């Protein structure tokens, strides 16, 4: 008989990391009826997360002012004290894509949440590698949520070599409960999406750098020829150019091949602090909600 606790609507889940992905994950959980404990070491980031979640709820009301609206943000508890995670039925980790940072967080979760299924929201780092640095690798399941989380119904699900059936099943039950479908993916660096798409962004930036096409031209080809909703450079600004470069470095760490060497165009933007939408400038400039390619 399985002893693994399976989360269900009304139970409490923990979300670690209040960045863009953590905010989206917390929103999906709260909308599905879960009580959510959202933890981050940065108080300003937590405050910004609270503002973003309240804005999302306000958008609901503005879109349908006469409808009945669930006050789902009230189900989210914020704090810097990670002991708040004690007693959750499942924990979702969304911290920076850095092996050292993630390893430290998961060792702490060993202490706070023993026996609880752990969802690792990673876009690059192999689950088996990360789980191997913890006390109980059987409870680790990779779930690569896409950005923005509430708008993307599909995720990649990755089992590590030692992931148990019972923990994998608990995570799949959870994904069903928040309305996500999934594609099972082998535990390979970058999985499917980022093993391919990081190289696309990198190549697109290189084409701009060498004058083959300008930023808007590259993105138009992907939108109007391939039917993509966004071009690769628009996507880089949404993801964060610094996150793209960090992901490429992580891919280099685990798969040492030349195609993952960040292009000059990407590294220059990071060095100049122009990392995308969240700072108002990346491949495009953002002002008053409108975007235009940099001159």
SVG drawing of the C-alpha trace seen along z (x, -y; Angstrom):
<svg xmlns="http://www.w3.org/2000/svg" viewBox="-23 -55 55 57">
<polyline fill="none" stroke="black" stroke-width="0.4" points="0.0,0.0 1.3,-3.5 2.2,-5.7 2.7,-8.8 0.4,-11.7 -1.5,-12.8 -2.5,-16.5 -6.1,-17.3 -8.2,-20.4 -8.3,-22.2 -4.9,-20.9 -1.9,-23.0 1.1,-23.1 4.3,-24.9 5.9,-27.1 9.5,-28.0 10.7,-31.0 8.6,-34.1 10.0,-35.0 8.0,-35.0 7.6,-31.2 6.8,-30.9 4.1,-33.6 2.5,-31.7 2.6,-28.4 1.2,-29.9 -1.7,-31.4 -2.5,-28.1 -2.6,-26.3 -4.7,-28.9 -7.2,-29.0 -7.5,-25.3 -8.5,-25.5 -5.3,-24.8 -4.0,-26.8 -0.6,-28.0 2.5,-28.9 4.8,-31.0 8.3,-31.4 11.2,-33.5 14.3,-34.9 13.7,-38.3 11.0,-40.5 10.8,-42.9 10.3,-39.9 7.5,-38.7 5.8,-42.1 6.1,-42.3 4.6,-38.8 1.6,-39.9 1.1,-42.9 1.2,-40.7 -1.3,-38.2 -3.7,-40.9 -3.5,-42.5 -4.3,-39.1 -7.4,-38.9 -8.4,-42.4 -8.1,-41.5 -10.6,-38.7 -13.1,-41.2 -12.5,-43.8 -13.1,-41.2 -16.3,-40.1 -17.6,-42.8 -21.0,-41.2 -19.7,-37.7 -19.0,-35.9 -15.3,-35.9 -13.5,-33.6 -11.1,-35.5 -8.3,-33.0 -5.4,-35.4 -6.7,-35.1 -5.5,-31.4 -1.9,-32.5 0.3,-33.0 3.6,-34.8 6.7,-34.7 10.5,-34.5 10.3,-31.9 10.8,-28.6 9.5,-26.7 6.1,-27.7 6.5,-24.8 6.2,-22.2 3.1,-20.1 2.5,-20.8 1.2,-17.9 3.5,-18.8 6.2,-21.3 7.1,-23.0 10.6,-24.5 11.1,-27.4 14.4,-29.0 17.1,-30.3 18.5,-27.8 21.7,-27.4 22.9,-24.0 24.3,-25.3 21.3,-27.3 18.9,-24.5 20.9,-21.9 21.0,-24.1 17.2,-24.6 16.5,-20.9 18.8,-19.9 16.7,-22.3 13.5,-20.7 14.9,-17.4 14.6,-18.8 11.3,-20.6 9.3,-18.3 10.4,-14.7 8.4,-12.1 6.6,-14.8 6.6,-14.8 8.9,-17.4 8.2,-19.1 11.4,-20.5 10.5,-23.3 13.7,-23.3 14.3,-24.0 17.8,-22.5 19.2,-20.7 18.8,-16.9 16.5,-15.6 18.7,-12.6 21.7,-14.8 19.8,-17.2 18.1,-14.4 21.4,-12.7 22.4,-15.5 19.5,-14.9 18.5,-12.3 15.5,-10.9 15.8,-11.0 12.6,-8.8 10.4,-11.8 11.8,-14.0 9.8,-14.7 10.7,-17.3 7.9,-19.4 9.0,-22.1 6.2,-24.7 6.1,-27.1 6.0,-30.9 3.5,-32.4 2.3,-29.5 -1.5,-30.3 -1.6,-30.6 0.3,-27.4 -1.7,-24.1 1.1,-21.7 4.2,-20.9 7.1,-18.5 7.3,-15.8 10.6,-14.2 11.2,-11.2 14.7,-10.7 16.3,-7.3 15.2,-6.8 11.8,-8.5 9.2,-6.1 5.9,-5.3 4.0,-6.5 5.6,-10.0 5.3,-10.2 1.6,-9.3 1.0,-11.9 2.6,-14.6 0.5,-13.6 -2.7,-13.7 -1.7,-17.2 -1.1,-18.3 -4.6,-17.0 -6.1,-18.9 -4.7,-22.2 -5.7,-21.6 -2.3,-20.8 -1.6,-18.2 1.9,-16.8 4.4,-15.2 6.7,-12.6 10.3,-13.4 13.6,-11.5 15.9,-13.0 18.2,-14.7 19.7,-18.3 17.2,-20.9 14.6,-18.1 12.8,-18.8 11.9,-22.5 15.1,-24.1 17.5,-21.7 16.0,-23.0 14.7,-26.5 17.8,-27.9 19.8,-27.1 17.2,-28.8 17.4,-32.0 21.2,-31.8 21.3,-31.5 18.7,-34.3 20.8,-36.7 23.9,-35.7 22.1,-36.4 21.2,-39.9 24.8,-40.4 26.2,-39.5 23.8,-41.6 21.8,-38.8 18.5,-40.4 17.3,-42.9 15.5,-42.0 12.0,-42.6 12.8,-40.7 14.0,-37.6 10.8,-37.6 8.5,-38.2 9.9,-35.1 8.9,-33.0 5.5,-34.6 4.4,-34.9 6.1,-32.0 6.0,-29.4 2.9,-30.6 4.6,-31.1 2.8,-33.5 6.2,-35.1 9.5,-35.2 12.7,-33.9 14.0,-37.3 10.6,-38.5 10.6,-35.2 14.1,-35.9 12.9,-39.3 9.9,-37.6 12.0,-34.8 14.8,-37.2 18.0,-37.4 20.0,-36.7 18.0,-33.6 18.6,-32.5 22.4,-32.9 22.3,-31.1 20.4,-28.2 23.0,-28.0 25.8,-27.9 23.9,-25.1 23.5,-23.2 27.2,-23.6 27.9,-22.2 25.9,-19.0 26.4,-18.7 29.7,-20.2 28.9,-21.1 29.6,-24.3 26.0,-25.1 25.4,-26.1 28.1,-28.8 26.2,-32.1 26.4,-34.5 28.1,-37.9 24.7,-39.5 23.2,-37.8 26.2,-38.3 26.4,-42.0 22.8,-42.6 23.4,-40.9 26.6,-42.9 24.6,-46.1 21.8,-45.1 19.3,-45.1 17.7,-41.7 14.2,-42.1 10.7,-43.1 11.2,-43.1 13.7,-46.0 12.0,-47.7 14.7,-46.9 16.2,-43.9 16.1,-43.2 13.1,-45.5 12.3,-48.7 9.2,-48.6 7.3,-51.7 3.6,-52.3 2.9,-48.7 4.1,-49.0 7.3,-47.3 9.6,-48.5 12.9,-47.1 16.0,-48.9 17.6,-51.3"/>
</svg>
